[in-house]
Amino acid sequence: MNNSVTVDAKTIGTILSRLDRLARDMEVIKERLLQEEPEYGSDAWWEWSDKKALEEIKAGKGIKFNSAQEAIKWLKS
């Protein structure tokens, strides 16, 4: 009995592309899992979380609002 399947080149390309994306996503997940995050809610976690937040702000990843109304407007957009 022959169990072979014929697949066209476009399908093979799609499969390889998805596998590549999956491999990249897994690398991101592994990096996040390897970070030693303290137990959520503990004092150590709050210190760790604050440190991460300050790093992101320094890297320009934060958003600054001049008023509560400006923040609300941004949230509703």
N, C-alpha and C positions, 0 to 999 in steps of 0.2 A: 504494500500500500504506500502510495506517494503522498506525503504531507507537506509538500512545498507550496508556497504562496508567492504569486508574482505581484510585485509592487512597482508602480511607476516611479520615475526619478523625482517628480514633484513631491510625491508623498514621502519618499525617503528624505528629501531635503527638509520637509516640514518636521518630520520626526527628529532629525539631527538638530534642527534649530531649537525645538522644544527641549531636547535633552541638554543642549548647551545652556539654555536659560535655566533649566532645573539645576544644573551643576553650579551656576553662578549664584542662584538663590540659596542653595545649600551652603555655599561658602559664607554668605552673609549670616545665615542662621548659626553656623558653627562659630563664627567670630563672636556673635552675641552670647552664645551659650558659654563660651570660654571666659567671658568677662565674669569676674567673681562679684556678682551682685549680692549684697547682704540681704538678710531676711526683710521682706517688705514691712515697713512701719517701725522698724527698730531704729534706735539712735544712729547706728552705723549706716543704715539705709538712707536716712535723711541727710547725713553728711555726704554720702556717696552721690545721692540725687542732686543735692545743691552744687556739688563740684561739677557734675556732668552738665547741669543747666548753665553754670557760669562759663564753662568751656564752649558751649553752643552759642551763648551770647557774644563772647569774644570772637567767635568765628563768623559773626554776622548772621546767625540763623534766627535771631529773635525779632520780634515786632514791637515797636514802641508806640504807645498811644499817649496823646497829650491830655485826653479827658476820657471819662467813662462813656460819654456819648459817642466819641470817636470809636472806642472799642466795640460798643453795641452795634454801631453802624457797620463796622468791619465784620462782626459775627453774623449779621443778617444778610450780608452780600453773598 
